[in-house]
Amino acid sequence: MPTTANEQFDYIRIDTGGGVFTNRDLEARSITGTSFSVLEGTDDFLYLGDDAKFDMAIFDIDTGGSFTSPLKYEYYNGSSFAEFIPDTQEYNMDQADDGTYTGEAYGFAGDGVEIFPMRVISDWDKTTLEGLSAYWIRISAPNGIATAATIKNIRKRPIEAYCTTKEVFELLQLANVTGTTDFTTATIPTKNTVETYISGAQAQIDYQTRKSWRMNYVADEKHDFNIFGFKPDRRDVYKILDLAVWDGSEFDSRSQGRDKDYFLTRDTGMIHFSRYFFLPARFRGFNTPTFRFGGGEFIMPVRIKYLYGRNIGTDVREAGFVTEITKKMAALEILKNSDFGNLTVSGMDRVPLQTKIQLFTTEVAEGIESLKGVEIF
């Protein structure tokens, strides 16, 4: 069966000052629902909260915002909210032709993502707001607002994307050993350790299968222009966040739509240029009477930012399979590193510990091999 992990935030709250919270859970979960404003004042906060840790927030913007300086991001470190620097600025880095790097953090100007690096917020802890205990990230614009943003939808990428620690706990049948229903800070291994095992398993599955069942962000991918369209490097493209074409002085963002500049065909993963779209900087080759791209500054003149990955909650063909493999990979790490733990039992087991390890290892290897199946369009 598929995992119980999902892409919806448990809680979305807006504080317009003085701790008065507005519940935006339903609006943020709806794809086509009513948009809502965020960060209208310098003392406003947008709170993203969930019972499980998450490392990415995905924003679908209705009206882009404009702020005096980069937004302020904070997490709860066990005693207070502390500011940190998200990773999106690094992901958005682009090397200019003079060798310098430019990049900007996500600022609600359009659809996009913000990435929360676990290495930076390693002491992230739950706290209670409005009686709701959760992992919270809060966002504010304390230095000035020109235009408030309105948001249609907010989703998360959970740390436990392919399976949860509770599902690994149940696979190993540990309830009778601990008297609890999940790993905790007091168990050996701890819940944080099992989360690390799950993250490693997810990365290994993505790497070996060249597929992904969670949302991923690509910020600066270059392509040559092809009048018949082109295919991004990653499969299962979900959404194009920006497509820009080098016009001789800068990358000029283009409009998406079949009746505009370009459109995405999700079935094939192809990006096609519309029939009314004329690129601005073509030149005439020496040996041909036609205009075409090529050479010099117009090599790879198309730059794209996009999201890719399947939704593990809706993939009826492989999602359950992915969850089972991830659970067993995480369980293997627990079984192999349980020398000083008291959870993994042996002796009276119907299946001895070493046999379990061998069985899980074989099943994982066979499962990953099956997921490598080639898909041809």
N, C-alpha and C positions, 0 to 999 in steps of 0.2 A: 504494500500500500504506500501511497505517497507520504511524504513527511507532513507533520503538523505545522512546520515552519511556514511563514507566509510573508508577502511583501507589504502588508498593510501595517501602518503604525497603530499601536494600541491607543495612543493618546496624542492629540494635537490641541494645544492650548495657546491662546493669545492673551497676554497681559498688557493692558493699555495703561498701566501705572497703578501703583498702590495695591498690587496683588489681587486685582479684580480680573478673574479669568473668564474667557469666553471659550466654550467647547466647540471645536471645529472638526470633530472626528468624522462625522458623516460626509461633510463637504469635501474633506481631504481624501476620502476613500473613493468618492464617485468620479468616474472618468468624464462624465458629461453634466455634472451637477452645477450648482450655483457657485460662482467664484467668490472668494472672500479676500479682503484686504489684510496686508501684514505690514508692520513697521511703518505706521503712519506718523509716529512721533518718536523723538529721541529717547524717551523713557519706555518705549514699547519693547516687548519681548515676544518672540515666536518660540514656543517650547515643543520639541519633538521627544516623545516618550514611549518607551516600550519595555515589556517585561524581560526581554532578551536583548543582548548587545547587538548593535548594528554598526556597520562601517561606511555606509553610504546613504545619502538621502537624494531622491530623484524628484525634481520639481517640474511640474507642467504649468507654465505661466500663461495667464490670460493677458494681463497688462504688465509690461516690463517696468521695473523700478529703477530709480536713479538716486545714488547716494553720494555724499560728499567725499567719503573715503571708504576703504574696504569695511565690510561688515565685521562685527565682533562675534566670535564664537566661543562658547564656554561649556564646560562639562563639570559634573559634580565629582570631586576627588575624595570624598569621604568626610570632609569637614566643611567645604564651601564650594561655590562655583568659581572655577579658575579658567582664565583665558588660554586658548591654544591656537596654533596656526594649522588650519586644515591643509590637505594635500593638493587641492585642485590647482593652486597657482603653479605648483611644480609640474603637474600633469599637463597644464596648458602652455608650458614653455615652448617657445618657437625660436629657432636660430635664424637671425636675419642674415642678409647677404654679406654684411660687414663682420659677421662672426659674433655679434652681441646676441644676448638672449633677452627675450621679452616674455612676459606672462602675467596673467591676472587671475585673482581668485574669483570664484563665482559670486555674483552680486545681484541675482534676480532680474537681470536685464532681459533675459529670455529663458527658454527651456534649458535645463542643465542639471548638473549634479554637484554635490559637495561630498568630499571624502574625508572621513574621520580616522586618522591613523592610529591603530591600536598601540603601536610602539610609543606614541606620544602620550596617549591617555590610558596608560597601562594600569593606573590606580583608579580608574573609573568605577564608581560605586552607585548603588541605588540611593535615592532620597525620596521623600514624600512631598507631593504637591497636591493640594485639594484632596487629601486623603488617599492619593494614588501613589503607591510605591513603584518606581520604575527607574530605568536608566534614562536620564534626561540630557539633551543637548539644548542650549538656548542661544538664540541669535538676536542681535540688536544692531541698531545704527545710531550710536551715541553721538556721532560727529556731524550729523546734518542729513536732511532728506530733501531732495528736490521733487521726487515723485514716488509715492508708495506703490508697491507691487500688489497685484491681485493674482491669486493662485487658484488653479482649477483642481489640482491633484498633487498629493505628496505620497511617495512610496519609499520604502527602505530596502536595503540589502542586508539581511540578517547575517551575523557571524555564523550562525547555525543554519545555513541555507539548504543543505541537502538532507540533513537529519538533525534532530535535537539531542541534547545530552540525556534527556529523559528517555528517548527512544533507544539510545545505547544502553542505558541503565536497565531498561526492560528486556533487551536482548540478552543481557548477561544474567537476568533473573536475580537481581540483587536486593529486592524488596525485603525478603525474609532475612537477609543478612544485616541490613541497616535499619529496618523499620521505617524507612522513608520511601519516597517515590522518585527521587532524583539525586544526583551528586550534589554535594554542598561544599561549603568552605571547610568543613570538618572531616570530610571523607578523604581517603587516600586511594586513588588520585582525587584532587579537588575538581570542582566544576570548571574552574578556569583552565586546568590542565586538559580536561576532556574537550573543552572548546578548542584548545590548540590542536589536539589530535584531529578533530573534525575539520578544522581549517586546512590542515596539512593534507587530509584525505581528499577534500574538495579540489585543492590545487593539483594534486596528482591525477585525479580523474580528468580535470580540464586539460592538463598537459598531454596525457596519454591518448585521450580520445579526440582531441582537437575540437571538442564541443563544450558548451557550458549551459548549465541549467540555473544560472543566476545572472543578474544584470551586471554588465561590465562597461567601462567607459574608455573610449579611444579619443584622444584629444587632438592629435596632429598627424594625420595620415595623408601622405601625398600620392597623387596619381597622375599619369599622363591623360590628356584629353583624348577621348574616343567618341566619335560622333554617334556610335551605336550604343554607348553607355559603358559602364565599367562595374566591376564587382569589388567591394571592400575586402580587405585582407581577412577579416573575421566572418565566420558564417553566422546565420541566424540574426541578421541585423534587425533590431527592433525599431529604432527611430534615428533619423538624421537630425542632429542638433544644429549643425551648420555646414553649409557647403559654400566655399569661397573660391574664386578664380583670380589668378594673378593678372592684373590688367596693365602691367608695365610700371606701376608705382606701388601698389599694395594689393593685398588679397581682398577682393570685393565680394561680400556675402550675397548669395543669390536666393531667390524665393522658391519655395517648394510647392509643387502642384502640377498636375498634368497640363493645366492651361497656363502655367507660369514658366519657370526656368528649368526645373528638373523634377523628377518624381522617383519614388522608391517602389519597386515591386517586391514585396516581402516574400512571396512564394519562391522566387528564384534568388533573392538577395541582390538583384541588379539595380543600379542607379542609372536612369535614362535621362538624357537631355530632351526637353520638349521641342517640338518641331518649329516653334517660333523663337527659339533661343539662339542668338547669334553671339559667339564669343568675340571679344573686342580686340584681341591682339594676335591676329594671324599674320603670317608673312608668306611671300611667294618664294618657292624654292627655285634653285637655279635650273633644275632639270625637269620641271613640271609646270604646267600653266595654272595649276590649281593652288588655292590658298590652304595652308595647313600649319599645325603647330609643330614645333621641333627645334631643338638646339638652343644654346644660350640660356637666357633667363626664363625662357618658356618651357624648359624641361620640367615635367611634373608640375604643371601650373594649377592643379586642382587640389584643394585642401579640405578634408572633411573631419568633422567631429560627430561621433555617433555612439549609440548604445547598442549592445548586442547581447544575446543570450536567450535561452528558452525560459519559460515560466514553469517551474517544477510542479506547480499546483494544477496546471492545465494540460501538461504533456501526457496524454493517455498512453502513449506507446512506450516511453522509456523512464518516466519519472519514478515509478515504484521500484524499478530495477536499480536506478541510481541511488535511491534512498537505502535500499538493502545493502548495496556494495559499501556505501559510506559508513553505515552502522558497523559492518564487519571490519572495515579498515580501522575505525576508531577502537573497536573492541580488541582487535589484535594488538594495538599499542598498549592497551591496559593490561592484557594478558601477558605480554612480553616484558612489561616494566612494573610488575606487581610484587617484586621481591620483598618490599617492606610494607606492603598494603595488607589490609585484612578483608578485602572485598571478594577477591576471586578465590573460590573454594575448590578443594580437591579431596580425593580420597573416597568419599561416598558418592561422588558424582557418577551419573550413568555414563557420561563421556569424560574421560580423563582430560586434564588441562592440556597436555601436549597434543592429544588427538584433536581437541577443539582448535588449537592453533593451526594444525595442519589442514583441517577441514576449511576453516575460514580463509586461509591463505590460498588454497586451491579455488574456492568459490569466488574470491575477489579477482584472481588472475583470469579466470574464465569469464567473469562478468565484464571486466574492462575490455577484454578482447572482443566480446560481442558488441559492446558499445562503439567500437571503432569502425563499424560498418560504413562503407562508402555510400554517400547519397549523390546521385547524378541527376541534374536537372536538364 
